[in-house]
Amino acid sequence: MELSSLLLVILLISAIDSEETEDIKATLTVQPQSSVFTGDTVILTCAVDQFTGWEILFLTPSNPESSEASGTKRISSVKVSDGGEYKCRARRGNYYTLYSDPIRVTVEERPKAQVSVRPDGRLFRGETVTLTCDINGGGVTSWRYRWYKDSNYYTTNYQQKYKISSVSKSDAGKYTCEGAEIRGFSHTSDAVTLTVSALPRATVRVTPDTSVFTGETVTLKCEIEEQYRSFNWRYLWYKDRTEVYKTQHYTVNTNTLTISSVSQSDQSQYSCETEIRERPKTSSRSSVDLIVTGSKPKAELTSDTEGSVLTGNTVTLKCLMNHFTGWKFYWYQHTQNTEKMTTDTNSYTIYAASVSDGGQFWCRAGRGNPVYYTDYSDVLWINVTESPKAVLSVEPDKQLFSGETVTVRCDIQTEQDTEWTYSWTVEKYNRWNTVNQCKTQECKITVNHQHSGNYTCGGKRVNGQNSEKSDAVTLTVSSYQPKTVLRVSPQQWLTEGDSVTLMCVVNRSSTGWTFSWFTKHNLSSGYDLVSDSSGGSKGNYTVSSAALKHTGVYMCRAERGDPVYHTHHSNTQPLWITGVSSSVSLNIRPNRTQHFSSESLSLSCEDHRNSTGWTVRRYTNTLETCPSSSSSSVRSTGTESTCTIRSLITSDTGVYWCESESGHKLHPVNISIHDGDVILDSPVHPVTEGDSLTLHCLYRYKNLSNLRAEFYKDGSEEQNQTTGDTMIISTVSKSHEGFYYCKHPERGASLKSWISVTGSSSRGLMVGVVVGLSVMFFIIVLVLLWCYRNKKGKVSESSSGVSAQQNISQTSDQKHNEDGYTPLQFDNVTGAADLTYADIELKPKKEVKIKKEKKDISSGLNDVIYAQIK
């Protein structure tokens, strides 16, 4: 009974559920509406009126059914692809409701607004502007419009067009718009910029000028500021407020008004009015006054040099036309028939290369099209003359020394008394610079090495005409103070009565110097100015007849300029004067001046009067008696003193002489020692004219045979008188005097020796002198003995003074040798030490001998030693 009741209840419930499922239908709604724009949000809601506990299912166009527990489906930022038919139903357990009625969702692209402006482009103050907002697409016609300026909401006017009357600067900015309707808003438009400017100004320009002459053609042009010329402008012309139209006299072409052949009736005020077509509020006006002069003008011709020109200069002509403008200028020379030149300015510069560039000149001016010409100017004569050339002179010399003052002077010779201003230039390192410290005709400069360069000068007249520049003068400035070199000719060893010349030379300079001479006679005294010397440009001080008082150490100094500039003092040179004594002789064995090193040499002083006290002395690097060493010896026997050097060395080269106990010095002779393999055997004493002369070329190794030598005189080979190693001159003449040396092709060359030739008459003269002396000898000896006793103390003092002077000379010469000077015993001209010089001075031939000596010295020999045998 109970079981049957339960089954009945279940059947009843099933029947009831079946009936409810068939009757229930879901309801679908959409918010905000079914037609939307892309980007909007769509909300779909599905509802079932009876019962609860339903699961809502949505059926979309692109997806199968999906479950939404809340009964709501939200589609954010919809796309076009989201459009379509949507349905829904509910489920509870295994039972479903009926589908809702479908809803079609339409999604369209959101339209974008666009702003247009009329008139477009630049706006001018006072104009009216209309902005229009257009929205295309979306199928909407009921838009409401919103306007924004500079991103700010601008107006409550929802109209599509927005009009601004009489715009001003405050209306300028960026404008945008957007549309709104029931579905939403359109996209905002791109910004449109409004620029508001002041009205452009028109300007009337007149060609050729606002002041014209009757008969000229005048063109008036109305010009708008350049940035506004692209607008469609309209131009109107007025003469004294009356509009001008095109006639035969007036030509109107848009912005140009041309008046042909003006007359005084055309003198008036002319105006131009402008406006942009279809924009009447853009007009402006500009005026100009035209002045018409009745008489034809005449040009005036002038020059900047008052008609006088120097060749090499320019002259500038000017064609004056008062204050009128727009002219071209026409220039004529020699004749008015042919134009020489046309210029846009009233200046014409002519370069006067020659005198022919001068002559008659005219000018006139012209302007316009066709050209309106003025009358010709009066004639102007341009006189071209040769330009004088400046001459630059220098005192004291072009070779200068740092600290010296040089005077440069610029002279310009002209026929007329002309006032010049002077300019100076110097060229250094290929660049010309102005010498700023020189602005006058004569200029003094205290120079240093930076003043070296090529100097020129020139002058300029008051009218600007320049002289021709001087030739360049090169100034060379040495950075050191110059040195003087003292030389002695013929030698510093002299006998009473000899002539000697001291020569003072300034290194690397020879112009403008005056010389002073100084001497000291003993060790304790200083240098004194030589009382009978005087300054001179030659730098020579000559003692025509040497006396014992002239013995001493000499030096010189040069000076020049204003203020005075001094050189360094020269090297010192001693002069040793000895008395005449024919009874003492100096004998040399071997009897020659050249000797091989390692060989022996013997020198002896022999007094033929049987007196004693004579000693061989020498000066090499020091002043000494014949040295005592293992390689040398001194022997004195009676009237003879002998110095023997067993093994010669090159340092034995020097001056050797005989000296008495009282300090008298006789017969100085140079001895040179050669460490080579070849020497020249030549006589120590001079050769007499008419005698024969034999020269031998000696070799260190005597066992060599069949050796041939070449002999040279003054640098030229002697071939006619040589045989093997010997040269023989059978009859000697004065022409044979000179420098000789010999040379072996393999063994080398000898030193150079001076062969001196004395006149043949001297032999007879010598016999007469000897006879005369024999008669007077006894008287002279008595007198000398008496003098000797009275002056013995003085002579001894003098002797020690000479020795001291010689030592001073030695020290001084060593110092000068370190400074680049030559030691005492060497030739101070050439500075070398390998030539022997033997000389007999012939008084009548003195000038010839000196010239010969200078000739041979200047020939460039580098190996000369002098000794003079009296």
C-alpha positions in Angstrom: 0.0 0.0 0.0 2.8 2.4 0.9 4.8 1.4 -2.2 2.0 2.2 -4.6 1.5 5.6 -3.0 5.2 6.5 -3.5 5.1 5.6 -7.2 2.0 7.8 -7.7 3.7 10.8 -6.2 6.8 10.3 -8.5 4.6 10.1 -11.6 2.8 13.3 -10.6 6.0 15.2 -10.1 7.4 14.0 -13.5 4.2 15.1 -15.2 4.4 18.5 -13.6 8.2 19.0 -14.7 7.4 18.0 -18.2 4.7 20.5 -18.5 6.9 23.4 -17.1 9.9 22.7 -19.5 7.9 23.0 -22.5 6.3 26.3 -21.5 9.4 28.3 -20.2 11.4 30.6 -22.6 14.4 32.7 -21.9 14.4 36.4 -22.5 17.5 38.2 -24.0 18.1 42.0 -23.7 21.0 44.3 -24.8 22.5 47.5 -23.4 23.0 50.2 -24.4 21.6 49.3 -27.8 22.1 46.7 -30.5 23.8 49.2 -32.9 27.2 50.4 -31.6 30.6 51.7 -32.7 33.8 49.9 -32.5 35.3 50.4 -29.1 32.0 50.6 -27.3 30.9 48.1 -24.6 27.9 45.8 -25.2 26.1 44.0 -22.3 23.8 41.0 -23.0 21.4 39.9 -20.2 19.5 36.5 -20.3 16.5 36.1 -17.8 14.1 33.2 -16.9 10.9 34.4 -15.1 10.0 31.2 -13.0 12.0 29.3 -10.5 15.6 29.6 -9.7 18.8 27.7 -9.9 19.1 28.0 -13.7 22.4 27.9 -15.6 22.4 30.5 -18.4 23.8 29.5 -21.8 24.7 32.1 -24.5 24.9 31.3 -28.2 27.2 33.7 -30.1 28.0 34.0 -33.8 31.6 33.0 -33.5 31.5 30.6 -30.5 29.4 27.6 -29.4 27.2 27.9 -26.3 29.0 29.2 -23.3 27.9 29.3 -19.8 27.6 32.5 -17.8 26.6 31.9 -14.2 25.6 35.5 -13.7 23.2 35.5 -16.7 25.1 38.5 -18.2 27.6 38.5 -21.1 29.8 41.7 -21.4 31.7 42.5 -24.6 34.2 45.3 -24.0 35.7 47.3 -26.9 33.7 45.6 -29.5 35.0 45.0 -33.0 33.2 44.7 -36.3 33.7 40.9 -36.0 31.7 40.9 -32.8 28.5 41.8 -34.7 25.9 39.2 -35.4 22.9 37.2 -33.9 22.9 36.4 -30.2 20.5 33.9 -28.3 20.3 32.4 -24.9 18.5 29.7 -22.8 18.6 28.3 -19.3 19.5 24.8 -17.9 18.7 23.2 -14.6 19.7 19.7 -14.2 18.9 17.9 -17.5 16.3 20.3 -18.5 16.6 23.3 -20.8 14.3 26.3 -21.4 13.4 27.4 -24.9 15.9 29.8 -26.7 15.2 33.4 -26.4 14.3 35.5 -29.3 17.6 36.5 -31.2 19.1 39.9 -31.0 21.2 41.2 -33.8 24.2 43.3 -32.7 25.5 45.7 -35.4 29.1 47.0 -35.0 30.3 49.9 -37.2 33.6 51.7 -37.4 33.6 54.8 -35.3 33.7 57.8 -37.7 36.3 60.6 -37.4 35.5 64.3 -37.5 37.4 66.6 -40.0 37.7 70.4 -39.7 37.8 72.7 -42.8 38.4 76.5 -42.8 37.2 79.2 -45.1 39.1 81.1 -46.1 42.0 78.7 -45.7 45.6 79.6 -45.1 46.8 82.8 -43.3 44.1 85.1 -41.9 44.4 88.8 -41.5 42.9 90.9 -38.7 39.3 91.9 -39.3 38.5 89.0 -41.7 35.6 86.5 -41.1 36.5 82.9 -40.9 34.2 79.8 -40.9 35.1 76.4 -39.5 33.1 73.3 -40.6 33.1 70.0 -38.8 32.4 67.1 -41.2 31.8 63.5 -40.0 31.6 60.8 -42.7 30.3 57.3 -42.2 28.4 55.7 -39.4 25.0 56.3 -41.1 24.3 59.1 -38.7 22.8 62.4 -39.6 21.7 63.6 -36.2 25.2 64.6 -34.9 25.6 67.2 -32.3 29.0 69.0 -32.6 31.5 70.0 -30.0 34.3 72.6 -30.7 37.7 72.7 -28.9 40.5 75.4 -29.0 44.0 74.4 -27.8 42.4 71.1 -26.4 39.9 73.1 -24.3 36.1 73.0 -24.7 35.5 76.2 -26.7 31.8 76.8 -27.3 28.3 75.5 -26.4 27.2 75.9 -30.0 26.5 72.4 -31.2 26.2 73.5 -34.9 28.3 71.9 -37.6 29.7 75.3 -38.7 31.4 77.8 -36.4 31.8 81.3 -37.6 34.2 84.0 -36.2 33.6 87.5 -37.3 36.5 90.0 -37.4 39.2 87.8 -36.2 42.0 89.1 -34.0 45.3 87.9 -32.6 43.4 86.3 -29.7 41.5 83.9 -32.1 44.7 82.3 -33.2 45.2 78.8 -32.1 44.6 75.1 -32.8 41.0 74.0 -33.4 39.4 70.5 -33.2 35.9 69.1 -33.2 33.9 65.9 -32.6 30.4 64.6 -33.1 28.0 63.0 -30.5 24.8 61.0 -31.0 22.8 58.4 -29.2 25.4 55.7 -29.8 28.3 57.8 -28.6 31.0 60.1 -29.9 33.0 60.2 -33.2 36.7 60.4 -33.2 38.1 63.9 -32.5 39.4 65.6 -35.7 43.0 66.6 -36.4 43.9 70.1 -35.2 43.6 73.0 -37.6 45.9 76.0 -36.8 44.6 79.5 -37.3 47.3 82.2 -37.8 46.1 85.7 -37.6 48.5 88.4 -39.0 48.4 92.1 -39.5 47.4 93.3 -43.0 50.5 93.1 -45.3 51.8 96.5 -46.4 52.3 97.4 -50.0 55.4 99.5 -51.0 55.8 101.5 -54.1 59.3 101.5 -55.6 60.3 103.9 -58.4 62.8 103.2 -61.1 65.1 105.0 -61.8 64.4 107.4 -58.9 61.7 109.5 -57.4 63.5 112.5 -58.8 63.7 112.3 -62.6 64.3 114.5 -65.6 61.9 115.4 -68.4 62.1 112.8 -71.1 62.9 109.9 -68.8 60.8 106.7 -68.5 59.6 106.0 -65.0 58.4 102.7 -63.7 56.4 102.4 -60.4 56.1 98.9 -58.9 53.8 97.9 -56.1 55.4 95.3 -54.0 53.9 93.1 -51.2 56.0 91.7 -48.4 57.6 88.5 -49.8 55.9 86.0 -47.5 52.5 87.2 -48.7 53.1 87.3 -52.4 51.5 83.9 -53.0 48.0 85.3 -52.5 45.9 86.3 -55.4 46.4 90.1 -55.2 44.5 92.8 -57.1 46.2 96.1 -57.8 44.7 99.6 -58.4 46.7 102.7 -59.3 45.8 106.3 -58.4 47.2 109.7 -59.3 46.2 112.2 -56.7 43.2 110.0 -55.7 42.1 109.5 -59.3 42.4 105.9 -60.6 44.9 105.5 -63.5 43.9 103.4 -66.4 46.0 102.2 -69.3 46.6 104.8 -72.0 49.3 105.6 -74.5 51.1 107.6 -71.8 50.4 105.1 -69.0 51.0 101.4 -69.1 49.3 99.4 -66.3 50.4 95.8 -65.9 49.1 94.3 -62.6 51.5 95.7 -60.0 53.5 97.9 -62.4 52.7 101.4 -63.7 55.0 102.8 -66.5 55.0 106.5 -67.5 56.7 107.1 -70.8 58.7 110.3 -71.5 57.7 112.1 -68.3 56.9 115.8 -68.3 56.5 118.2 -65.5 52.7 117.6 -65.6 53.4 114.1 -64.4 54.8 115.4 -61.1 52.3 114.2 -58.5 51.6 111.7 -55.8 51.0 108.2 -57.0 49.3 105.5 -54.9 48.8 101.8 -55.1 45.9 99.9 -53.4 46.0 96.2 -53.0 43.6 93.5 -51.8 43.3 89.7 -52.0 40.6 88.8 -54.5 37.3 87.7 -52.8 38.6 88.9 -49.5 37.6 92.6 -49.4 38.8 93.2 -45.9 42.5 92.8 -46.9 43.1 96.1 -48.8 46.0 98.5 -48.1 47.4 101.5 -49.8 51.0 103.0 -50.4 52.0 106.3 -51.9 55.0 108.0 -53.4 55.8 111.5 -54.6 57.3 111.9 -58.1 59.4 115.0 -58.7 60.2 116.0 -62.3 63.1 118.4 -63.1 63.1 120.2 -66.4 66.9 120.7 -67.2 69.2 117.9 -68.4 72.0 117.1 -65.9 75.7 117.3 -66.5 78.2 114.9 -64.8 81.3 116.2 -63.0 84.6 114.4 -63.3 87.3 114.4 -60.5 90.4 112.4 -59.6 91.9 111.5 -56.3 95.4 112.6 -57.4 94.5 116.0 -58.8 95.4 114.7 -62.2 99.1 113.8 -61.4 100.0 110.1 -61.4 103.3 108.2 -61.1 103.8 105.0 -63.1 103.1 101.9 -61.1 100.3 103.7 -59.2 96.5 104.0 -59.7 94.3 106.9 -60.1 90.6 106.8 -59.2 88.2 108.9 -61.2 84.8 109.9 -59.9 81.7 110.9 -61.9 79.6 113.0 -59.6 75.8 113.2 -60.1 74.6 115.0 -56.9 72.2 112.7 -55.0 70.4 111.1 -57.8 70.4 107.3 -58.0 70.1 104.4 -60.5 72.8 105.6 -62.8 75.3 103.6 -64.8 78.5 105.5 -65.6 80.3 105.6 -69.0 84.0 106.5 -69.2 85.9 107.9 -72.2 89.6 108.4 -72.9 91.2 110.5 -75.7 87.8 110.7 -77.6 84.1 110.8 -76.8 83.2 108.5 -79.7 84.0 105.2 -78.0 83.3 104.1 -74.4 86.4 102.8 -72.6 84.5 101.3 -69.7 81.0 101.1 -68.1 80.6 100.8 -64.4 77.6 100.5 -62.0 79.3 102.9 -59.5 80.6 106.4 -60.1 84.3 105.3 -59.5 86.7 104.1 -62.1 90.3 103.1 -61.1 93.1 103.2 -63.7 96.4 101.5 -63.3 99.2 103.7 -64.8 101.6 101.1 -66.1 103.3 103.6 -68.4 103.3 107.3 -69.4 101.0 106.5 -72.3 98.2 105.6 -69.9 97.6 109.3 -69.3 95.6 111.7 -71.4 92.1 113.3 -71.7 89.2 111.7 -69.8 85.4 112.3 -69.8 82.4 110.7 -68.2 78.6 110.8 -68.4 75.8 108.9 -66.7 72.8 107.0 -68.0 69.8 105.1 -66.6 66.5 103.6 -67.6 65.3 101.6 -70.6 65.7 103.2 -73.1 68.8 104.7 -71.6 68.6 108.4 -70.6 72.1 110.0 -70.8 73.3 113.1 -69.0 75.6 115.6 -70.7 79.3 114.8 -70.9 81.5 116.1 -68.1 84.3 118.6 -68.7 87.5 117.1 -69.9 90.0 116.0 -67.2 93.7 115.7 -68.0 95.6 112.9 -66.3 99.4 113.4 -66.4 101.4 110.2 -65.9 105.1 110.6 -65.2 107.8 108.0 -64.4 107.9 107.0 -60.8 111.2 107.7 -59.0 112.9 104.7 -57.5 113.8 104.6 -53.9 117.4 103.9 -53.0 118.1 102.2 -49.7 121.5 102.8 -48.1 123.0 101.2 -45.0 125.6 102.4 -42.5 128.0 101.1 -41.4 127.5 97.7 -43.2 125.1 95.1 -44.3 127.0 92.5 -42.3 126.2 93.4 -38.7 126.6 92.0 -35.2 124.1 91.7 -32.3 124.0 94.9 -30.3 125.3 97.1 -33.1 123.3 100.1 -34.3 122.6 100.3 -38.1 121.3 103.3 -39.9 119.1 102.7 -42.9 118.2 105.6 -45.1 115.7 105.9 -48.0 116.4 108.5 -50.7 114.1 109.4 -53.5 115.4 111.7 -56.2 112.8 113.9 -58.0 113.0 117.1 -60.0 110.5 118.8 -57.8 110.7 119.3 -54.1 108.2 116.6 -53.0 107.2 115.7 -49.5 107.3 112.0 -48.9 106.2 109.7 -46.2 108.3 106.6 -46.0 107.5 102.9 -45.4 109.9 100.0 -44.7 109.4 96.3 -45.2 111.4 93.3 -44.4 111.2 89.8 -46.0 111.8 86.8 -43.7 110.8 83.2 -44.3 109.1 84.2 -47.6 106.8 86.7 -45.8 106.9 90.5 -46.1 106.3 92.4 -42.9 106.2 96.1 -42.0 109.2 97.5 -40.1 107.2 99.2 -37.4 110.1 101.1 -35.8 110.9 102.8 -39.0 108.5 105.5 -40.2 110.9 108.3 -41.3 113.4 108.7 -44.1 116.3 107.7 -41.8 116.0 105.0 -39.2 118.3 103.6 -36.6 117.9 100.1 -35.3 119.8 98.4 -32.6 119.9 94.9 -34.1 119.9 91.3 -32.9 119.8 88.1 -34.9 116.0 88.5 -35.5 116.6 91.6 -37.6 118.3 89.6 -40.4 116.3 89.8 -43.6 115.8 91.5 -47.0 114.9 95.2 -46.5 113.1 97.5 -48.9 111.8 101.0 -48.6 109.5 103.3 -50.6 107.8 106.7 -50.4 104.3 108.0 -50.7 103.2 111.4 -51.7 100.5 113.4 -50.0 98.1 112.5 -52.8 98.7 108.8 -52.2 101.1 108.1 -55.1 103.9 105.7 -54.3 107.5 105.7 -55.5 109.0 102.6 -57.0 110.3 100.4 -54.2 114.0 100.1 -53.6 116.0 97.1 -54.5 116.2 94.7 -51.5 119.2 95.0 -49.3 120.0 92.0 -47.2 121.0 92.6 -43.6 122.7 89.7 -41.9 123.0 89.9 -38.2 125.4 87.6 -36.4 124.5 86.8 -32.8 128.0 87.1 -31.5 130.3 90.0 -30.8 132.9 90.1 -33.7 136.5 89.2 -33.1 139.5 90.9 -34.7 142.5 88.9 -35.9 145.9 90.4 -35.7 148.5 89.4 -38.3 152.1 90.3 -38.9 153.8 90.8 -42.2 156.3 89.7 -43.1 157.0 88.2 -39.6 157.3 89.1 -36.0 161.1 88.4 -35.7 162.8 91.5 -37.0 166.2 93.2 -37.1 166.6 96.9 -36.5 165.7 98.9 -39.6 163.3 96.3 -41.0 159.8 97.3 -42.0 156.9 95.5 -40.5 153.1 95.8 -40.9 150.5 94.8 -38.4 147.2 93.9 -40.1 143.9 94.0 -38.1 141.0 92.1 -39.7 137.4 91.8 -38.5 136.1 88.3 -39.0 133.3 88.2 -41.6 133.2 91.9 -42.0 135.3 94.5 -43.7 133.3 97.7 -44.1 133.1 100.9 -42.0 135.6 99.9 -39.3 138.3 102.1 -37.7 141.1 100.5 -35.8 143.0 101.2 -32.6 146.4 99.6 -31.7 147.7 98.7 -28.3 151.0 97.5 -26.9 152.7 96.6 -23.7 156.4 96.5 -23.3 156.8 94.6 -20.0 155.0 92.2 -17.8 154.0 94.7 -15.1 152.5 97.3 -17.4 149.1 97.3 -19.0 148.3 97.9 -22.6 148.7 101.4 -24.0 147.3 103.0 -27.1 150.1 103.2 -29.6 150.8 107.0 -29.8 151.7 107.1 -33.5 148.8 104.8 -34.6 145.6 106.0 -36.0 142.3 104.5 -36.9 141.6 103.7 -40.5 139.4 101.5 -42.7 142.4 99.4 -44.0 143.4 98.2 -40.5 147.1 98.3 -41.2 149.8 99.7 -38.9 153.2 99.9 -40.4 156.6 100.5 -38.7 158.8 101.5 -41.6 162.1 101.2 -39.6 161.8 98.9 -36.6 163.8 99.8 -33.5 164.4 98.0 -30.2 161.7 100.2 -28.6 159.1 98.5 -30.8 159.7 95.2 -29.1 156.5 94.3 -27.3 153.1 92.5 -27.4 150.6 94.1 -29.7 146.8 93.8 -30.1 144.1 95.7 -31.9 140.4 96.5 -31.8 137.9 97.8 -34.3 135.0 100.1 -33.8 132.3 101.7 -36.0 128.8 103.2 -35.9 127.0 105.8 -33.8 126.8 105.0 -31.0 130.2 103.4 -31.2 130.2 99.6 -31.3 133.4 97.8 -30.3 134.7 94.4 -31.4 136.5 92.1 -29.0 140.2 92.7 -28.7 142.3 90.7 -31.1 144.7 88.0 -30.4 148.1 89.2 -29.3 151.2 89.2 -31.5 154.7 89.9 -30.3 157.3 91.9 -32.2 160.9 91.0 -31.4 163.4 93.4 -32.7 167.1 92.5 -32.6 170.2 94.5 -33.2 172.4 94.1 -36.4 175.2 91.7 -35.8 176.9 90.1 -38.8 179.5 88.2 -36.6 176.9 85.6 -35.3 175.5 82.9 -37.5 172.9 80.2 -37.0 174.0 76.9 -38.6 171.5 74.1 -39.2 172.4 70.6 -39.9 170.9 69.1 -42.0 170.8 72.5 -43.7 167.1 72.6 -44.6 163.9 73.8 -43.0 161.9 70.6 -43.4 162.9 67.5 -41.5 161.5 64.0 -40.9 160.2 63.0 -37.5 162.5 60.6 -35.6 165.5 62.0 -37.3 168.1 64.2 -35.6 168.7 68.0 -36.0 171.6 70.2 -34.9 171.4 74.0 -34.6 174.4 76.0 -33.5 175.1 79.7 -32.8 178.7 80.7 -33.8 180.2 84.1 -33.0 183.0 84.9 -35.5 184.4 87.6 -33.1 185.3 84.9 -30.6 182.8 86.3 -28.1 180.7 84.0 -25.9 177.2 84.0 -24.4 175.1 83.1 -27.5 172.5 80.4 -26.9 170.1 78.6 -29.2 166.5 79.3 -28.0 163.2 78.3 -29.5 159.5 79.0 -29.3 157.2 76.0 -29.9 154.3 75.8 -27.5 156.5 77.4 -24.9 159.5 79.7 -24.8 162.6 77.8 -23.9 166.2 77.1 -24.3 167.1 74.1 -26.4 165.4 71.3 -24.3 167.5 69.0 -22.1 166.2 65.5 -22.3 167.2 62.0 -23.3 166.4 62.9 -26.9 168.3 66.2 -27.0 171.5 67.8 -25.7 173.1 71.2 -25.4 176.8 71.7 -25.9 178.8 75.0 -25.6 182.4 75.2 -26.6 184.1 78.6 -26.8 182.3 80.7 -29.3 179.8 78.1 -30.3 176.6 76.9 -28.7 175.0 73.8 -30.2 171.5 72.3 -29.7 171.1 68.7 -30.9 167.7 66.9 -31.0 168.3 63.2 -31.5 164.7 62.2 -32.3 162.5 64.9 -33.7 158.8 64.9 -33.1 156.1 67.2 -34.7 155.9 69.3 -31.5 159.5 70.4 -32.2 158.1 72.5 -35.0 158.6 76.1 -34.1 160.9 79.2 -34.3 164.6 78.8 -33.4 167.1 81.7 -33.0 170.3 82.8 -31.4 170.0 84.9 -28.2 172.8 86.7 -26.3 173.1 86.9 -22.5 171.8 90.5 -22.8 168.7 89.4 -24.6 169.6 90.3 -28.1 168.0 87.9 -30.6 169.3 87.1 -34.0 168.5 84.9 -37.0 165.0 83.5 -36.2 164.1 80.7 -38.5 161.2 78.3 -38.7 161.8 74.6 -38.4 159.0 72.2 -39.4 158.8 68.5 -38.6 156.8 66.3 -40.9 155.6 62.8 -39.9 154.9 61.9 -43.5 157.1 60.1 -45.9 158.1 63.0 -48.2 159.8 66.3 -47.5 161.3 69.0 -49.8 164.9 69.7 -49.5 165.2 73.5 -50.2 167.7 76.1 -49.1 167.1 77.9 -45.8 168.5 81.1 -47.1 167.4 83.0 -50.2 168.8 82.3 -53.6 170.6 85.0 -55.6 169.5 85.9 -59.1 171.7 84.2 -61.7 172.6 81.3 -59.4 171.4 77.7 -59.9 168.8 76.1 -57.6 168.4 72.4 -56.9 165.4 71.0 -55.1 165.3 67.4 -53.9 162.2 65.4 -53.0 163.5 63.3 -50.0 161.9 60.0 -48.9 161.9 58.7 -45.4 163.0 55.2 -46.7 166.2 55.9 -48.6 166.5 52.3 -50.0 163.7 53.0 -52.5 164.9 53.3 -56.0 163.6 54.7 -59.3 161.2 57.0 -57.5 159.8 59.9 -59.4 158.4 63.0 -57.9 156.2 65.8 -59.2 157.2 69.4 -58.3 154.7 72.2 -57.9 155.1 76.0 -57.8 152.2 78.0 -56.5 149.9 75.0 -57.0 150.9 74.4 -60.7 153.0 71.4 -61.7 156.5 72.2 -63.0 157.4 69.6 -65.7 160.3 71.1 -67.8 163.1 71.1 -65.2 162.5 67.8 -63.3 164.3 64.6 -63.4 163.3 61.7 -61.1 163.2 63.1 -57.6 165.2 66.3 -58.5 164.3 69.7 -59.9 167.0 71.9 -61.2 166.7 75.6 -62.1 170.0 76.5 -63.8 169.6 80.3 -63.7 167.4 81.7 -61.0 165.4 84.8 -61.7 162.8 86.8 -59.6 160.0 85.0 -61.4 161.1 81.7 -59.7 160.1 83.1 -56.3 157.1 81.3 -54.8 155.8 78.3 -52.9 157.2 75.0 -53.8 156.4 71.4 -52.8 156.9 68.0 -54.2 154.5 65.0 -54.4 154.9 61.3 -54.9 151.8 59.5 -56.4 151.9 56.8 -53.6 154.0 58.3 -50.8 152.2 61.6 -50.5 153.2 65.2 -50.6 155.8 67.3 -48.7 155.1 70.5 -46.9 155.3 73.8 -48.8 158.4 76.0 -48.7 158.8 79.6 -49.8 161.8 80.1 -52.1 163.0 83.7 -52.0 165.2 85.3 -54.6 167.4 88.2 -53.9 169.0 90.6 -56.4 172.4 89.8 -57.9 173.7 93.3 -57.0 173.5 92.5 -53.3 176.7 90.4 -53.6 178.8 93.3 -54.6 177.0 95.5 -52.2 177.7 93.0 -49.4 181.5 93.1 -50.2 181.5 96.9 -50.0 179.6 96.8 -46.8 182.0 94.3 -45.3 185.1 96.3 -46.2 183.5 99.4 -44.8 182.6 97.7 -41.6 186.1 96.3 -41.2 187.5 99.9 -41.2 184.9 101.1 -38.7 184.7 97.9 -36.7 187.2 98.8 -34.0 185.6 102.2 -33.4 182.1 100.7 -33.2 183.3 98.0 -30.8 184.7 100.7 -28.4 181.6 102.7 -28.6 179.4 99.6 -28.0 181.5 98.5 -25.0 181.1 101.9 -23.5 177.4 102.0 -24.1 177.1 98.4 -22.8 178.7 99.2 -19.5 176.5 102.3 -19.0 173.3 100.4 -20.0 174.0 97.0 -18.7 171.4 97.2 -16.0 168.8 98.5 -18.4 169.6 95.9 -21.0 169.3 93.1 -18.4 166.0 94.5 -17.4 164.9 94.8 -21.0 166.0 91.2 -21.6 164.0 89.9 -18.7 161.1 92.0 -20.0 161.3 90.5 -23.4 161.4 87.0 -21.9 158.3 87.9 -19.9 156.7 89.3 -22.9 157.5 86.1 -24.8 155.9 84.1 -22.1 152.9 86.4 -22.1 152.7 86.0 -25.8 152.9 82.2 -25.4 150.0 82.2 -22.9 148.0 84.7 -24.9 148.5 82.7 -28.1 147.5 79.5 -26.3 144.3 81.2 -25.2 143.6 82.6 -28.7 144.3 79.2 -30.1 141.5 77.9 -28.0 139.3 80.7 -29.3 140.1 79.7 -32.9 143.2 81.9 -33.4 146.5 80.5 -34.8 149.5 80.1 -32.4 152.3 82.6 -32.7 154.8 80.7 -34.8 152.2 79.8 -37.5 151.0 81.9 -40.4 148.1 83.9 -39.0 146.5 84.3 -42.4 146.1 80.7 -43.3 146.3 79.2 -39.8 148.4 76.2 -40.8 151.8 74.9 -40.0 153.4 73.0 -42.8 155.1 75.5 -45.1 158.6 76.9 -44.6 159.1 80.5 -45.6 162.6 81.9 -46.2 162.8 85.5 -47.3 165.4 88.1 -48.1 163.7 91.5 -48.2 164.8 93.7 -51.1 163.9 97.3 -50.0 163.4 98.6 -53.6 161.1 95.6 -54.3 159.1 95.8 -51.1 155.7 96.4 -52.8 156.3 93.5 -55.2 157.2 91.2 -52.3 154.1 92.1 -50.3 151.9 91.7 -53.3 153.4 88.3 -54.0 153.0 87.3 -50.5 149.4 88.3 -50.4 148.8 86.5 -53.7 150.2 83.3 -52.4 148.4 83.6 -49.1 145.0 84.2 -50.8 145.5 81.2 -53.1 144.1 79.1 -50.3 147.2 77.3 -49.1 146.5 75.7 -45.7 150.0 74.7 -44.6 152.3 77.7 -44.4 154.9 78.6 -41.8 157.0 81.7 -42.1 160.6 82.4 -41.1 162.6 85.3 -42.3 166.4 85.2 -42.5 168.1 88.6 -42.5 
